[in-house]
Amino acid sequence: MHRRNFLKVGAGMAAAYGTRPAMPADVPDHNWDRYDFGPGPQVRNRLNQGPFGIDQDEGLLTVATTTPSDQHVKNFGVGMVGYMWEESGPSLAVRQGKQTLERQVEKMASLPFVDVLYIRCDWRDVQSRPGRLDLMPIWKLTLDAAKTHDLRVGFRVQLSNPGIQPKHLSLPDFLSGKVPLRNIGGKSRQQDFDLYEPQYDHPEFQKAFRELTELLAAEFDDQPIMEFMDLMMYGFWGEGHTGGHPAPFRDYVTAERTFVGMTELQLEAFRKMPLAVNTQPDSSHVGNRQVQDLVVRAGGWLRSDSIIPEEPIQIEELGNRPPWLACILEDGSNRHYLPAGAPRDTDEDDGGYRLDDRYREVAGLHALDVGANYWAL
């Protein structure tokens, strides 16, 4: 992907950036349709996709066809994503003691239409002490299941998770007392407590984050079974926002500089496994436009965590992305509604969208509308 050359140029830009007065993002809001992201990365480890001339066979054998299959065909760059570990842990059945984690993993991995097994976990779930990874059991179970069932693996390590507060933070315990926390106020959904974010620009956080990035890259970047990694971004669930709560930075320039630097670090560390950046608009004012532009130009992928109620700007970005970008979509909204047997036309409503038993089907069709490569339920 020529990331090293790209980042050298970026480092020069960053040096120049530090010498001029504070100013808004270098990448202003823009439509993605017909926007110039450059020529894209040169991909060297894929089959030639054409067009093909006639010289290679003297012009006599230029007609070829593919053979259709009635079986599910697994290919890199496309597929259904099955969640092994969600943002707050394993399945409800496992948390309630009705099913073992091993059984949950096997049930998901054995589904005939699943292509990628996905882990979304907290920093504390992959590291409990400095200098090494301490992966939760779900990692070995998932990797073993992927090898057994000829699947691939994707993952995200969350730097923040409001769903586990106030009992825990995403940060591992060894950073307690070293990284200052910022009270961003508010309440978490129906939970009656204030929320906290780490001071991302603090030297101790940055030191630990560099180590985490390098450890993850050393462990997973060379593994052919790994399909993609979600970029470790700011805020709630690593999505690039803290809802309606303020960001824990003294000013916008500090926030943008911090996350551009963290993005460059990840692009440099992961040379083989694609990184996927969330298309979250910059509602928390932390430099998301800069981050997204960096990842796109470096050959990364895009993802969004819902499709029906999302802001129109994300739909425009996903639908008009450069041709070299894969797109990962998750049906993240309203996932807890409509148990089996719910009536077709329920009066239950969320965000102005009528919830009935066609909701999932409609969401899937919208994923096709933007040409998604991956679809996660």
Backbone hydrogen bonds, N-H to C=O, Kabsch-Sander energy under -0.5 kcal/mol:
donor,donor_aa,acceptor,acceptor_aa,energy
6,F,2,H,-2.0
7,L,3,R,-2.9
8,K,4,R,-1.8
9,V,5,N,-1.8
10,G,6,F,-2.1
11,A,7,L,-2.6
12,G,8,K,-1.8
13,M,9,V,-2.2
14,A,10,G,-2.5
15,A,11,A,-2.3
16,A,12,G,-2.1
17,Y,13,M,-2.5
18,G,14,A,-1.9
19,T,16,A,-1.3
20,R,17,Y,-1.2
35,Y,32,W,-1.8
37,F,35,Y,-1.0
43,V,41,P,-0.8
57,D,54,I,-1.2
58,E,55,D,-1.0
59,G,54,I,-2.2
60,L,57,D,-1.6
74,K,72,H,-0.5
78,V,75,N,-1.3
79,G,373,N,-2.1
81,V,375,W,-2.3
82,G,80,M,-0.5
82,G,116,V,-3.2
84,M,82,G,-0.5
84,M,118,Y,-3.2
85,W,118,Y,-1.2
86,E,89,G,-2.7
89,G,86,E,-1.9
95,R,91,S,-2.3
96,Q,92,L,-2.1
97,G,94,V,-1.4
98,K,93,A,-2.4
99,Q,93,A,-1.1
104,Q,100,T,-2.2
105,V,101,L,-2.4
106,E,102,E,-2.2
107,K,103,R,-2.5
108,M,104,Q,-2.1
109,A,105,V,-2.6
110,S,106,E,-1.8
111,L,108,M,-1.3
114,V,111,L,-1.3
115,D,80,M,-2.6
116,V,80,M,-2.2
117,L,152,R,-3.0
118,Y,82,G,-2.8
119,I,154,G,-1.9
120,R,85,W,-2.8
121,C,119,I,-0.5
121,C,156,R,-2.3
123,W,158,Q,-1.8
124,R,170,S,-1.9
125,D,122,D,-1.7
126,V,123,W,-1.8
127,Q,123,W,-1.3
132,R,129,R,-0.9
134,D,126,V,-2.8
136,M,125,D,-1.8
139,W,136,M,-2.0
140,K,136,M,-0.6
141,L,137,P,-2.2
142,T,138,I,-2.3
143,L,139,W,-2.6
144,D,140,K,-2.6
145,A,141,L,-2.2
146,A,142,T,-2.5
147,K,143,L,-2.0
148,T,144,D,-2.3
149,H,145,A,-2.4
150,D,146,A,-0.5
150,D,147,K,-0.5
151,L,146,A,-2.9
152,R,115,D,-2.0
153,V,225,I,-2.1
154,G,117,L,-2.3
155,F,228,F,-1.2
156,R,119,I,-2.2
158,Q,121,C,-3.6
158,Q,156,R,-0.6
164,I,161,N,-1.3
165,Q,162,P,-0.8
168,H,164,I,-2.3
175,L,172,P,-1.7
176,S,173,D,-2.0
178,K,175,L,-1.7
179,V,175,L,-2.0
182,R,197,E,-3.1
184,I,182,R,-0.7
184,I,195,L,-2.3
185,G,195,L,-0.7
188,S,191,Q,-0.8
188,S,193,F,-0.5
189,R,187,K,-0.9
191,Q,188,S,-3.5
193,F,191,Q,-1.3
195,L,185,G,-1.0
197,E,182,R,-2.2
199,Q,180,P,-2.1
200,Y,198,P,-1.4
202,H,199,Q,-2.0
206,Q,202,H,-2.5
207,K,203,P,-2.4
208,A,204,E,-2.1
209,F,205,F,-2.9
210,R,206,Q,-2.2
211,E,207,K,-1.8
212,L,208,A,-2.6
213,T,209,F,-2.7
214,E,210,R,-2.4
215,L,211,E,-2.6
216,L,212,L,-2.6
217,A,213,T,-2.3
218,A,214,E,-2.3
219,E,215,L,-1.8
220,F,216,L,-2.6
221,D,217,A,-1.9
223,Q,220,F,-1.6
226,M,223,Q,-1.9
227,E,153,V,-3.3
228,F,153,V,-0.8
229,M,274,P,-2.3
230,D,155,F,-2.7
231,L,276,A,-3.3
233,M,231,L,-1.0
233,M,238,G,-0.6
236,F,241,H,-2.0
237,W,160,S,-1.6
238,G,235,G,-2.4
239,E,236,F,-2.1
240,G,234,Y,-2.8
241,H,234,Y,-0.8
242,T,243,G,-0.5
245,H,242,T,-2.4
249,F,247,A,-1.5
255,A,251,D,-1.6
256,E,252,Y,-3.0
257,R,253,V,-2.5
258,T,254,T,-2.2
259,F,255,A,-2.2
260,V,256,E,-2.5
261,G,257,R,-2.0
262,M,258,T,-1.9
263,T,259,F,-1.9
264,E,260,V,-2.6
265,L,261,G,-2.0
266,Q,262,M,-1.7
267,L,263,T,-2.5
268,E,264,E,-2.1
269,A,265,L,-1.9
270,F,266,Q,-2.5
271,R,269,A,-0.9
276,A,229,M,-2.3
277,V,301,W,-2.8
279,T,303,R,-2.0
283,S,281,P,-2.2
285,H,282,D,-1.0
291,V,287,G,-2.2
292,Q,288,N,-3.0
293,D,289,R,-2.1
294,L,290,Q,-2.4
295,V,291,V,-2.2
296,V,292,Q,-2.5
297,R,293,D,-2.2
298,A,294,L,-1.4
299,G,296,V,-1.5
300,G,295,V,-3.2
301,W,275,L,-3.0
302,L,326,A,-2.3
303,R,277,V,-1.8
304,S,328,I,-2.1
314,Q,311,E,-1.2
315,I,311,E,-1.2
316,E,312,P,-2.4
317,E,313,I,-2.0
318,L,314,Q,-2.9
319,G,315,I,-2.6
320,N,316,E,-1.4
321,R,318,L,-0.9
325,L,322,P,-1.9
328,I,302,L,-2.5
329,L,327,C,-0.5
329,L,374,Y,-1.9
330,E,304,S,-1.8
331,D,376,A,-2.8
332,G,305,D,-1.1
332,G,330,E,-1.8
335,R,332,G,-0.7
337,Y,334,N,-1.4
342,A,339,P,-1.8
346,T,344,R,-0.7
350,D,353,Y,-1.5
353,Y,350,D,-1.8
354,R,352,G,-0.6
355,L,348,E,-1.4
356,D,354,R,-0.7
357,D,344,R,-0.6
359,Y,356,D,-2.1
362,V,358,R,-2.6
363,A,359,Y,-2.5
364,G,360,R,-2.4
365,L,361,E,-1.9
366,H,362,V,-2.0
367,A,363,A,-1.6
368,L,364,G,-1.4
369,D,365,L,-1.7
370,V,366,H,-1.4
371,G,368,L,-1.3
372,A,367,A,-2.4
373,N,327,C,-2.0
374,Y,327,C,-2.2
375,W,79,G,-1.6
376,A,329,L,-2.4
377,L,81,V,-1.0
